[in-house]
Amino acid sequence: MSQTHQDIVFIRGLTIETTIGIHDWEKRIRRPVILDLELASDCARGAATDRITDALDYDAVTRRLTQFVNESRFELVETLAERCAAILRDEFAVPWVRLTLNKPGAVGAGVDVGVVIERGRRDA
């Protein structure tokens, strides 16, 4: 009988420059967004073999999201968060993701705003 693992791989503080915002001045500048990710993964499989091919490669995940976010232009953080979640689920076969997207200073100095979304099933 196989055991279902509900492990989480996390990536916190992934800071990426992008163009995002609804105001004309925001569309002309690049600014950082910060991603915090929790990704469902069966860590036992990778632990058993000690091979990256049997684990979720968080280096590949961060490189792919950095490339995508860096090249993107969106008005809403909601759109960027959804697209990032789709990449994780489609390209990395992550069955469940909790993604926090923070746009620091969006409404004033020292004020963080953003979204937290969950997509998929954690127990899948």
Contacts in CASP RR format, 6 or more apart in sequence:
PFRMAT RR
TARGET T0000
AUTHOR 0000-0000-0000
METHOD contacts of the structure
MODEL  1
MSQTHQDIVFIRGLTIETTIGIHDWEKRIRRPVILDLELASDCARGAATD
RITDALDYDAVTRRLTQFVNESRFELVETLAERCAAILRDEFAVPWVRLT
LNKPGAVGAGVDVGVVIERGRRDA
3 44 0 8 1.000
4 123 0 8 1.000
5 42 0 8 1.000
5 43 0 8 1.000
5 44 0 8 1.000
5 45 0 8 1.000
6 40 0 8 1.000
6 122 0 8 1.000
6 123 0 8 1.000
7 40 0 8 1.000
7 41 0 8 1.000
7 42 0 8 1.000
7 43 0 8 1.000
7 44 0 8 1.000
8 38 0 8 1.000
8 39 0 8 1.000
8 40 0 8 1.000
8 41 0 8 1.000
9 38 0 8 1.000
9 39 0 8 1.000
9 41 0 8 1.000
9 43 0 8 1.000
9 56 0 8 1.000
9 58 0 8 1.000
10 36 0 8 1.000
10 37 0 8 1.000
10 38 0 8 1.000
10 39 0 8 1.000
11 35 0 8 1.000
11 36 0 8 1.000
11 37 0 8 1.000
11 39 0 8 1.000
11 58 0 8 1.000
11 61 0 8 1.000
11 62 0 8 1.000
12 36 0 8 1.000
12 37 0 8 1.000
13 34 0 8 1.000
13 35 0 8 1.000
13 36 0 8 1.000
14 34 0 8 1.000
14 35 0 8 1.000
14 36 0 8 1.000
14 37 0 8 1.000
14 62 0 8 1.000
14 65 0 8 1.000
14 66 0 8 1.000
15 32 0 8 1.000
15 33 0 8 1.000
15 34 0 8 1.000
15 35 0 8 1.000
16 32 0 8 1.000
16 33 0 8 1.000
16 34 0 8 1.000
16 35 0 8 1.000
16 65 0 8 1.000
16 66 0 8 1.000
16 69 0 8 1.000
16 70 0 8 1.000
17 30 0 8 1.000
17 31 0 8 1.000
17 32 0 8 1.000
17 70 0 8 1.000
18 30 0 8 1.000
18 31 0 8 1.000
18 32 0 8 1.000
18 33 0 8 1.000
18 69 0 8 1.000
18 70 0 8 1.000
18 72 0 8 1.000
18 73 0 8 1.000
18 74 0 8 1.000
18 80 0 8 1.000
19 26 0 8 1.000
19 27 0 8 1.000
19 29 0 8 1.000
19 30 0 8 1.000
19 31 0 8 1.000
19 72 0 8 1.000
19 73 0 8 1.000
19 74 0 8 1.000
20 26 0 8 1.000
20 31 0 8 1.000
20 33 0 8 1.000
20 72 0 8 1.000
20 73 0 8 1.000
20 74 0 8 1.000
20 75 0 8 1.000
20 76 0 8 1.000
20 77 0 8 1.000
20 80 0 8 1.000
20 103 0 8 1.000
21 27 0 8 1.000
21 74 0 8 1.000
21 75 0 8 1.000
21 76 0 8 1.000
22 75 0 8 1.000
22 76 0 8 1.000
27 73 0 8 1.000
27 75 0 8 1.000
31 103 0 8 1.000
32 104 0 8 1.000
33 69 0 8 1.000
33 77 0 8 1.000
33 80 0 8 1.000
33 101 0 8 1.000
33 102 0 8 1.000
33 103 0 8 1.000
33 104 0 8 1.000
34 101 0 8 1.000
34 102 0 8 1.000
34 104 0 8 1.000
35 65 0 8 1.000
35 69 0 8 1.000
35 84 0 8 1.000
35 99 0 8 1.000
35 100 0 8 1.000
35 101 0 8 1.000
35 102 0 8 1.000
36 99 0 8 1.000
36 100 0 8 1.000
36 102 0 8 1.000
37 61 0 8 1.000
37 88 0 8 1.000
37 97 0 8 1.000
37 98 0 8 1.000
37 99 0 8 1.000
37 100 0 8 1.000
38 97 0 8 1.000
38 98 0 8 1.000
38 99 0 8 1.000
39 56 0 8 1.000
39 61 0 8 1.000
39 88 0 8 1.000
39 92 0 8 1.000
39 94 0 8 1.000
39 96 0 8 1.000
39 97 0 8 1.000
40 94 0 8 1.000
40 95 0 8 1.000
40 96 0 8 1.000
40 97 0 8 1.000
40 122 0 8 1.000
40 124 0 8 1.000
41 55 0 8 1.000
41 56 0 8 1.000
41 94 0 8 1.000
43 55 0 8 1.000
45 54 0 8 1.000
45 55 0 8 1.000
46 54 0 8 1.000
46 55 0 8 1.000
47 55 0 8 1.000
48 54 0 8 1.000
56 92 0 8 1.000
56 94 0 8 1.000
57 92 0 8 1.000
60 92 0 8 1.000
61 88 0 8 1.000
61 92 0 8 1.000
64 87 0 8 1.000
64 91 0 8 1.000
64 92 0 8 1.000
65 84 0 8 1.000
65 87 0 8 1.000
65 88 0 8 1.000
68 83 0 8 1.000
68 84 0 8 1.000
68 87 0 8 1.000
69 80 0 8 1.000
69 84 0 8 1.000
72 80 0 8 1.000
72 83 0 8 1.000
74 80 0 8 1.000
74 83 0 8 1.000
77 101 0 8 1.000
77 103 0 8 1.000
77 113 0 8 1.000
77 114 0 8 1.000
77 115 0 8 1.000
78 115 0 8 1.000
78 117 0 8 1.000
80 101 0 8 1.000
81 99 0 8 1.000
81 101 0 8 1.000
81 115 0 8 1.000
81 117 0 8 1.000
82 117 0 8 1.000
84 99 0 8 1.000
84 101 0 8 1.000
85 97 0 8 1.000
85 99 0 8 1.000
85 117 0 8 1.000
85 119 0 8 1.000
86 119 0 8 1.000
88 94 0 8 1.000
88 97 0 8 1.000
88 99 0 8 1.000
89 95 0 8 1.000
89 97 0 8 1.000
89 119 0 8 1.000
89 120 0 8 1.000
95 120 0 8 1.000
95 121 0 8 1.000
95 122 0 8 1.000
95 124 0 8 1.000
96 118 0 8 1.000
96 119 0 8 1.000
96 120 0 8 1.000
96 121 0 8 1.000
96 122 0 8 1.000
96 123 0 8 1.000
96 124 0 8 1.000
97 118 0 8 1.000
97 119 0 8 1.000
97 120 0 8 1.000
98 116 0 8 1.000
98 117 0 8 1.000
98 118 0 8 1.000
99 116 0 8 1.000
99 117 0 8 1.000
99 118 0 8 1.000
99 119 0 8 1.000
100 114 0 8 1.000
100 115 0 8 1.000
100 116 0 8 1.000
101 114 0 8 1.000
101 115 0 8 1.000
101 116 0 8 1.000
101 117 0 8 1.000
102 112 0 8 1.000
102 113 0 8 1.000
102 114 0 8 1.000
103 112 0 8 1.000
103 113 0 8 1.000
103 114 0 8 1.000
104 110 0 8 1.000
104 111 0 8 1.000
104 112 0 8 1.000
105 111 0 8 1.000
105 112 0 8 1.000
105 113 0 8 1.000
106 112 0 8 1.000
106 113 0 8 1.000
106 114 0 8 1.000
107 113 0 8 1.000
END
